Amino acid sequence: MQRDSIANTFLVAVTLCVVCAVMVSGAAVGLRTVQEANKQLDRQKNVLMAAGLIDAKADAAKIREVFAARISPIVVDLKTGEVLEGVDPATVDGLREAKSKDPELCTELSEDPAKLKARENRSVVYRVLAEGSTDKVELYVFPIRGYGLWSTLFGFIALEGDLNTVQGITYYQHGETPGLGGEVDNPLWKAKWQGKSLYDAEGEVALRVVKGGAAPDAPSQVDALSGASITSVGVENMIRFWFGDLGFRSFVEKNRSAAVATAAAGGEEMR
Ligand SMILES: Cc1cc2nc3c(=O)[nH]c(=O)nc-3n(C[C@H](O)[C@H](O)[C@H](O)COP(=O)(O)O)c2cc1C
């Protein structure tokens, strides 16, 4: 066959395509375990950042060490608010279950402010234990997600032991515009969440992301992102959804009364 014949040109092109396809798919399959491990490490990092236990510069060893020492994950039934004892949190993939279309695993949403279409029936919640303790819960970190302008934002919000006061918020995945909706990653904006109250005295979700700026000293208001009202509304809606009736509200109500009882018992002991 002549070097510059049409058949030879096709043969070279097809061979090149096959070789490249094998290399790319081989790399994708071969690196899957590394990708999964990195994904898990990134989630751990964001749980710890929401809880204020590490900063963004922490290395992998530090993340693993603090996560193992301080985080105790549990699986919560979102319908009842009960902890599902005996279910290994490592086996629960909320997003996959939400997309499964299996009514055992997920619930289709008619009221859907976070634009999820369906939500999983159980979710992993991360309890942050007091230093050196195996059972004293200092904070709870909840996974949240919801639609902004261009994308679904995935993050975590940490609440203090009263299950009402915000300790921190982080997003670990989104496709919002850098400099606009992407400012959800800005540490200055995230700092505005600390100390805010999620619920009002009646137990309704009160937290609002306010365009034009939060009122001074308003306990449940956070400034909206400037030039990114749609992402800001998405953030507010996902908070309202995940801490409302179809989200963690029943878990919060059950455990808030337990936390109040423990605090009261502590007070009795001190007297
Ligand atoms: C290229 C481009 C990217 C944008 N990205 C976002 C975004 O990520 N989030 C958002 O809320 N608005 C984004 N906007 C702006 C929205 O279209 C809309 O104008 C804005 O949310 C209104 O916010 P404002 O009332 O604070 O100005 C973008 C606009 C343009 C032109």
Ligand as a Chemical Component Dictionary entry (heavy atoms), coordinates in Angstrom:
data_LIG
# 
_chem_comp.id                   LIG 
_chem_comp.type                 NON-POLYMER 
_chem_comp.pdbx_formal_charge   0 
_chem_comp.three_letter_code    LIG 
# 
loop_
_chem_comp_atom.comp_id 
_chem_comp_atom.atom_id 
_chem_comp_atom.alt_atom_id 
_chem_comp_atom.type_symbol 
_chem_comp_atom.charge 
_chem_comp_atom.model_Cartn_x 
_chem_comp_atom.model_Cartn_y 
_chem_comp_atom.model_Cartn_z 
_chem_comp_atom.pdbx_ordinal 
LIG C1  C1  C 0 -22.474 36.107 31.957 1  
LIG C2  C2  C 0 -23.394 36.275 33.144 2  
LIG C3  C3  C 0 -23.266 35.426 34.207 3  
LIG C4  C4  C 0 -24.112 35.549 35.310 4  
LIG N1  N1  N 0 -23.989 34.696 36.351 5  
LIG C5  C5  C 0 -24.829 34.802 37.411 6  
LIG C6  C6  C 0 -24.737 33.898 38.517 7  
LIG O1  O1  O 0 -23.893 33.010 38.607 8  
LIG N2  N2  N 0 -25.651 34.043 39.511 9  
LIG C7  C7  C 0 -26.629 35.002 39.500 10 
LIG O2  O2  O 0 -27.436 35.056 40.421 11 
LIG N3  N3  N 0 -26.702 35.872 38.472 12 
LIG C8  C8  C 0 -25.826 35.799 37.436 13 
LIG N4  N4  N 0 -25.922 36.686 36.415 14 
LIG C9  C9  C 0 -26.836 37.820 36.544 15 
LIG C10 C10 C 0 -28.278 37.417 36.342 16 
LIG O3  O3  O 0 -28.484 37.277 35.007 17 
LIG C11 C11 C 0 -29.154 38.481 36.952 18 
LIG O4  O4  O 0 -28.974 39.655 36.268 19 
LIG C12 C12 C 0 -28.792 38.714 38.387 20 
LIG O5  O5  O 0 -28.965 37.535 39.135 21 
LIG C13 C13 C 0 -29.593 39.816 39.036 22 
LIG O6  O6  O 0 -28.924 40.115 40.231 23 
LIG P1  P1  P 0 -28.967 41.574 40.835 24 
LIG O7  O7  O 0 -30.436 41.882 40.947 25 
LIG O8  O8  O 0 -28.288 41.469 42.147 26 
LIG O9  O9  O 0 -28.251 42.453 39.878 27 
LIG C14 C14 C 0 -25.092 36.571 35.317 28 
LIG C15 C15 C 0 -25.190 37.423 34.233 29 
LIG C16 C16 C 0 -24.375 37.296 33.146 30 
LIG C17 C17 C 0 -24.529 38.241 31.981 31 
# 
loop_
_chem_comp_bond.comp_id 
_chem_comp_bond.atom_id_1 
_chem_comp_bond.atom_id_2 
_chem_comp_bond.value_order 
_chem_comp_bond.pdbx_ordinal 
LIG C1  C2  SING 1  
LIG C2  C3  SING 2  
LIG C2  C16 DOUB 3  
LIG C3  C4  DOUB 4  
LIG C4  N1  SING 5  
LIG C4  C14 SING 6  
LIG N1  C5  DOUB 7  
LIG C5  C6  SING 8  
LIG C5  C8  SING 9  
LIG C6  O1  DOUB 10 
LIG C6  N2  SING 11 
LIG N2  C7  SING 12 
LIG C7  O2  DOUB 13 
LIG C7  N3  SING 14 
LIG N3  C8  DOUB 15 
LIG C8  N4  SING 16 
LIG N4  C9  SING 17 
LIG N4  C14 SING 18 
LIG C9  C10 SING 19 
LIG C10 O3  SING 20 
LIG C10 C11 SING 21 
LIG C11 O4  SING 22 
LIG C11 C12 SING 23 
LIG C12 O5  SING 24 
LIG C12 C13 SING 25 
LIG C13 O6  SING 26 
LIG O6  P1  SING 27 
LIG P1  O7  DOUB 28 
LIG P1  O8  SING 29 
LIG P1  O9  SING 30 
LIG C14 C15 DOUB 31 
LIG C15 C16 SING 32 
LIG C16 C17 SING 33 
# 
